[in-house]
Amino acid sequence: MKNPLDYIQEYPHRTKQILGITNDQFRDLLAQAEKHHNELQAEIELKKIRINQKGGGLRPKLKITEEVCLCLFYLRQMPTFEVLGLQFGISKTEANDTFHYWLGIFREILPEESS
């Protein structure tokens, strides 16, 4: 199964059909989300009491770009987390955790919808 991010990188004009936003909007959102993510991680790092040396532990399976794409893909297509995990090469639990993490960031960086 082809990763949706690979597909939209190959065919950027199809981004709106896959994610619900244009490729330019995706890139802008990605930059904002990554900046906010880095700020959150720096804040967490300051409060953390380290036992192990920094850099230890498991490496993330997905890049930030893939994680943001996963969240947007879920919001647009609404697959089960099992299918979402299969498409991105991770477990359904990790897909669920990744989605909810980035959804929280999107709620902070995106303006509220006015009715």
CNS distance restraints for C-alpha pairs under 8 A (distance, minus, plus):
assign (resid   1 and name CA) (resid  86 and name CA) 7.64 0.50 0.50
assign (resid   1 and name CA) (resid  87 and name CA) 5.94 0.50 0.50
assign (resid   2 and name CA) (resid   6 and name CA) 6.98 0.50 0.50
assign (resid   2 and name CA) (resid   7 and name CA) 7.02 0.50 0.50
assign (resid   2 and name CA) (resid  87 and name CA) 6.59 0.50 0.50
assign (resid   3 and name CA) (resid   7 and name CA) 6.55 0.50 0.50
assign (resid   3 and name CA) (resid  87 and name CA) 5.45 0.50 0.50
assign (resid   3 and name CA) (resid  88 and name CA) 5.56 0.50 0.50
assign (resid   4 and name CA) (resid   8 and name CA) 6.28 0.50 0.50
assign (resid   4 and name CA) (resid  18 and name CA) 7.55 0.50 0.50
assign (resid   4 and name CA) (resid  69 and name CA) 7.63 0.50 0.50
assign (resid   4 and name CA) (resid  73 and name CA) 7.76 0.50 0.50
assign (resid   4 and name CA) (resid  87 and name CA) 7.36 0.50 0.50
assign (resid   4 and name CA) (resid  88 and name CA) 7.80 0.50 0.50
assign (resid   5 and name CA) (resid   9 and name CA) 6.10 0.50 0.50
assign (resid   5 and name CA) (resid  66 and name CA) 6.39 0.50 0.50
assign (resid   5 and name CA) (resid  69 and name CA) 6.37 0.50 0.50
assign (resid   6 and name CA) (resid  10 and name CA) 6.22 0.50 0.50
assign (resid   7 and name CA) (resid  11 and name CA) 6.03 0.50 0.50
assign (resid   8 and name CA) (resid  12 and name CA) 4.84 0.50 0.50
assign (resid   8 and name CA) (resid  13 and name CA) 7.56 0.50 0.50
assign (resid   8 and name CA) (resid  14 and name CA) 6.25 0.50 0.50
assign (resid   8 and name CA) (resid  15 and name CA) 5.44 0.50 0.50
assign (resid   8 and name CA) (resid  18 and name CA) 7.69 0.50 0.50
assign (resid  11 and name CA) (resid  15 and name CA) 7.40 0.50 0.50
assign (resid  12 and name CA) (resid  23 and name CA) 6.02 0.50 0.50
assign (resid  13 and name CA) (resid  22 and name CA) 7.67 0.50 0.50
assign (resid  13 and name CA) (resid  23 and name CA) 7.07 0.50 0.50
assign (resid  14 and name CA) (resid  18 and name CA) 6.47 0.50 0.50
assign (resid  15 and name CA) (resid  19 and name CA) 5.73 0.50 0.50
assign (resid  15 and name CA) (resid  20 and name CA) 7.08 0.50 0.50
assign (resid  15 and name CA) (resid  21 and name CA) 6.55 0.50 0.50
assign (resid  15 and name CA) (resid  22 and name CA) 5.62 0.50 0.50
assign (resid  15 and name CA) (resid  23 and name CA) 5.49 0.50 0.50
assign (resid  16 and name CA) (resid  20 and name CA) 4.43 0.50 0.50
assign (resid  16 and name CA) (resid  21 and name CA) 4.46 0.50 0.50
assign (resid  16 and name CA) (resid  22 and name CA) 4.73 0.50 0.50
assign (resid  16 and name CA) (resid  23 and name CA) 6.99 0.50 0.50
assign (resid  17 and name CA) (resid  21 and name CA) 7.71 0.50 0.50
assign (resid  18 and name CA) (resid  73 and name CA) 6.66 0.50 0.50
assign (resid  18 and name CA) (resid  76 and name CA) 7.16 0.50 0.50
assign (resid  18 and name CA) (resid  77 and name CA) 7.64 0.50 0.50
assign (resid  19 and name CA) (resid  69 and name CA) 7.53 0.50 0.50
assign (resid  19 and name CA) (resid  72 and name CA) 5.56 0.50 0.50
assign (resid  19 and name CA) (resid  73 and name CA) 5.12 0.50 0.50
assign (resid  19 and name CA) (resid  75 and name CA) 7.83 0.50 0.50
assign (resid  19 and name CA) (resid  76 and name CA) 5.63 0.50 0.50
assign (resid  19 and name CA) (resid  77 and name CA) 7.81 0.50 0.50
assign (resid  20 and name CA) (resid  72 and name CA) 7.72 0.50 0.50
assign (resid  20 and name CA) (resid  76 and name CA) 5.92 0.50 0.50
assign (resid  21 and name CA) (resid  25 and name CA) 6.00 0.50 0.50
assign (resid  21 and name CA) (resid  26 and name CA) 6.32 0.50 0.50
assign (resid  22 and name CA) (resid  26 and name CA) 6.11 0.50 0.50
assign (resid  23 and name CA) (resid  27 and name CA) 6.20 0.50 0.50
assign (resid  24 and name CA) (resid  28 and name CA) 6.22 0.50 0.50
assign (resid  25 and name CA) (resid  29 and name CA) 6.01 0.50 0.50
assign (resid  26 and name CA) (resid  30 and name CA) 5.94 0.50 0.50
assign (resid  27 and name CA) (resid  31 and name CA) 6.23 0.50 0.50
assign (resid  28 and name CA) (resid  32 and name CA) 6.39 0.50 0.50
assign (resid  29 and name CA) (resid  33 and name CA) 5.94 0.50 0.50
assign (resid  30 and name CA) (resid  34 and name CA) 5.91 0.50 0.50
assign (resid  30 and name CA) (resid  65 and name CA) 6.80 0.50 0.50
assign (resid  30 and name CA) (resid  68 and name CA) 6.76 0.50 0.50
assign (resid  31 and name CA) (resid  35 and name CA) 6.18 0.50 0.50
assign (resid  32 and name CA) (resid  36 and name CA) 6.26 0.50 0.50
assign (resid  32 and name CA) (resid 109 and name CA) 7.29 0.50 0.50
assign (resid  33 and name CA) (resid  37 and name CA) 5.98 0.50 0.50
assign (resid  33 and name CA) (resid  68 and name CA) 7.87 0.50 0.50
assign (resid  33 and name CA) (resid 102 and name CA) 7.98 0.50 0.50
assign (resid  33 and name CA) (resid 105 and name CA) 6.64 0.50 0.50
assign (resid  33 and name CA) (resid 106 and name CA) 6.99 0.50 0.50
assign (resid  33 and name CA) (resid 109 and name CA) 7.23 0.50 0.50
assign (resid  34 and name CA) (resid  38 and name CA) 6.10 0.50 0.50
assign (resid  34 and name CA) (resid  64 and name CA) 7.05 0.50 0.50
assign (resid  35 and name CA) (resid  39 and name CA) 6.33 0.50 0.50
assign (resid  36 and name CA) (resid  40 and name CA) 6.22 0.50 0.50
assign (resid  36 and name CA) (resid 105 and name CA) 7.16 0.50 0.50
assign (resid  36 and name CA) (resid 109 and name CA) 7.76 0.50 0.50
assign (resid  37 and name CA) (resid  41 and name CA) 6.15 0.50 0.50
assign (resid  37 and name CA) (resid 105 and name CA) 7.35 0.50 0.50
assign (resid  38 and name CA) (resid  42 and name CA) 6.10 0.50 0.50
assign (resid  39 and name CA) (resid  43 and name CA) 6.23 0.50 0.50
assign (resid  40 and name CA) (resid  44 and name CA) 6.19 0.50 0.50
assign (resid  41 and name CA) (resid  45 and name CA) 6.05 0.50 0.50
assign (resid  42 and name CA) (resid  46 and name CA) 6.34 0.50 0.50
assign (resid  43 and name CA) (resid  47 and name CA) 6.70 0.50 0.50
assign (resid  44 and name CA) (resid  48 and name CA) 6.11 0.50 0.50
assign (resid  50 and name CA) (resid  54 and name CA) 7.72 0.50 0.50
assign (resid  52 and name CA) (resid  56 and name CA) 6.59 0.50 0.50
assign (resid  61 and name CA) (resid  90 and name CA) 7.38 0.50 0.50
assign (resid  62 and name CA) (resid  66 and name CA) 5.80 0.50 0.50
assign (resid  62 and name CA) (resid  67 and name CA) 6.23 0.50 0.50
assign (resid  63 and name CA) (resid  67 and name CA) 6.30 0.50 0.50
assign (resid  64 and name CA) (resid  68 and name CA) 6.19 0.50 0.50
assign (resid  65 and name CA) (resid  69 and name CA) 6.13 0.50 0.50
assign (resid  66 and name CA) (resid  70 and name CA) 5.97 0.50 0.50
assign (resid  66 and name CA) (resid  88 and name CA) 7.86 0.50 0.50
assign (resid  67 and name CA) (resid  71 and name CA) 6.41 0.50 0.50
assign (resid  67 and name CA) (resid  98 and name CA) 6.46 0.50 0.50
assign (resid  67 and name CA) (resid  99 and name CA) 7.53 0.50 0.50
assign (resid  67 and name CA) (resid 102 and name CA) 7.52 0.50 0.50
assign (resid  68 and name CA) (resid  72 and name CA) 6.34 0.50 0.50
assign (resid  68 and name CA) (resid 102 and name CA) 6.56 0.50 0.50
assign (resid  69 and name CA) (resid  73 and name CA) 5.83 0.50 0.50
assign (resid  70 and name CA) (resid  74 and name CA) 6.14 0.50 0.50
assign (resid  70 and name CA) (resid  84 and name CA) 7.49 0.50 0.50
assign (resid  70 and name CA) (resid  88 and name CA) 7.43 0.50 0.50
assign (resid  70 and name CA) (resid  95 and name CA) 7.75 0.50 0.50
assign (resid  70 and name CA) (resid  98 and name CA) 7.86 0.50 0.50
assign (resid  70 and name CA) (resid  99 and name CA) 6.81 0.50 0.50
assign (resid  71 and name CA) (resid  75 and name CA) 6.34 0.50 0.50
assign (resid  71 and name CA) (resid  98 and name CA) 7.35 0.50 0.50
assign (resid  71 and name CA) (resid  99 and name CA) 4.81 0.50 0.50
assign (resid  71 and name CA) (resid 100 and name CA) 7.91 0.50 0.50
assign (resid  71 and name CA) (resid 102 and name CA) 6.49 0.50 0.50
assign (resid  71 and name CA) (resid 103 and name CA) 6.86 0.50 0.50
assign (resid  72 and name CA) (resid  76 and name CA) 6.18 0.50 0.50
assign (resid  73 and name CA) (resid  77 and name CA) 5.81 0.50 0.50
assign (resid  73 and name CA) (resid  78 and name CA) 7.52 0.50 0.50
assign (resid  74 and name CA) (resid  78 and name CA) 4.80 0.50 0.50
assign (resid  74 and name CA) (resid  79 and name CA) 6.20 0.50 0.50
assign (resid  74 and name CA) (resid  84 and name CA) 7.27 0.50 0.50
assign (resid  74 and name CA) (resid  99 and name CA) 7.72 0.50 0.50
assign (resid  79 and name CA) (resid  83 and name CA) 6.06 0.50 0.50
assign (resid  79 and name CA) (resid  84 and name CA) 6.09 0.50 0.50
assign (resid  80 and name CA) (resid  84 and name CA) 6.16 0.50 0.50
assign (resid  81 and name CA) (resid  85 and name CA) 5.86 0.50 0.50
assign (resid  81 and name CA) (resid  92 and name CA) 4.93 0.50 0.50
assign (resid  81 and name CA) (resid  93 and name CA) 7.47 0.50 0.50
assign (resid  81 and name CA) (resid  95 and name CA) 6.02 0.50 0.50
assign (resid  81 and name CA) (resid  96 and name CA) 6.11 0.50 0.50
assign (resid  82 and name CA) (resid  86 and name CA) 6.31 0.50 0.50
assign (resid  82 and name CA) (resid  91 and name CA) 7.11 0.50 0.50
assign (resid  82 and name CA) (resid  92 and name CA) 4.60 0.50 0.50
assign (resid  82 and name CA) (resid  95 and name CA) 7.92 0.50 0.50
assign (resid  83 and name CA) (resid  87 and name CA) 6.22 0.50 0.50
assign (resid  83 and name CA) (resid  92 and name CA) 7.62 0.50 0.50
assign (resid  84 and name CA) (resid  88 and name CA) 6.38 0.50 0.50
assign (resid  84 and name CA) (resid  92 and name CA) 7.06 0.50 0.50
assign (resid  84 and name CA) (resid  95 and name CA) 6.52 0.50 0.50
assign (resid  85 and name CA) (resid  89 and name CA) 5.67 0.50 0.50
assign (resid  85 and name CA) (resid  90 and name CA) 4.68 0.50 0.50
assign (resid  85 and name CA) (resid  91 and name CA) 5.07 0.50 0.50
assign (resid  85 and name CA) (resid  92 and name CA) 4.91 0.50 0.50
assign (resid  85 and name CA) (resid  94 and name CA) 7.38 0.50 0.50
assign (resid  85 and name CA) (resid  95 and name CA) 5.28 0.50 0.50
assign (resid  86 and name CA) (resid  90 and name CA) 6.25 0.50 0.50
assign (resid  86 and name CA) (resid  91 and name CA) 7.16 0.50 0.50
assign (resid  86 and name CA) (resid  92 and name CA) 7.76 0.50 0.50
assign (resid  90 and name CA) (resid  94 and name CA) 6.30 0.50 0.50
assign (resid  90 and name CA) (resid  95 and name CA) 6.56 0.50 0.50
assign (resid  91 and name CA) (resid  95 and name CA) 6.18 0.50 0.50
assign (resid  92 and name CA) (resid  96 and name CA) 6.12 0.50 0.50
assign (resid  93 and name CA) (resid  97 and name CA) 6.16 0.50 0.50
assign (resid  94 and name CA) (resid  98 and name CA) 5.92 0.50 0.50
assign (resid  95 and name CA) (resid  99 and name CA) 6.04 0.50 0.50
assign (resid  96 and name CA) (resid 100 and name CA) 6.28 0.50 0.50
assign (resid  97 and name CA) (resid 101 and name CA) 6.12 0.50 0.50
assign (resid  98 and name CA) (resid 102 and name CA) 6.30 0.50 0.50
assign (resid  99 and name CA) (resid 103 and name CA) 5.98 0.50 0.50
assign (resid 100 and name CA) (resid 104 and name CA) 6.24 0.50 0.50
assign (resid 101 and name CA) (resid 105 and name CA) 6.72 0.50 0.50
assign (resid 102 and name CA) (resid 106 and name CA) 6.11 0.50 0.50
assign (resid 103 and name CA) (resid 107 and name CA) 6.18 0.50 0.50
assign (resid 104 and name CA) (resid 108 and name CA) 6.54 0.50 0.50
assign (resid 105 and name CA) (resid 109 and name CA) 6.28 0.50 0.50
assign (resid 106 and name CA) (resid 110 and name CA) 5.62 0.50 0.50
assign (resid 107 and name CA) (resid 111 and name CA) 7.74 0.50 0.50
assign (resid 107 and name CA) (resid 112 and name CA) 7.90 0.50 0.50
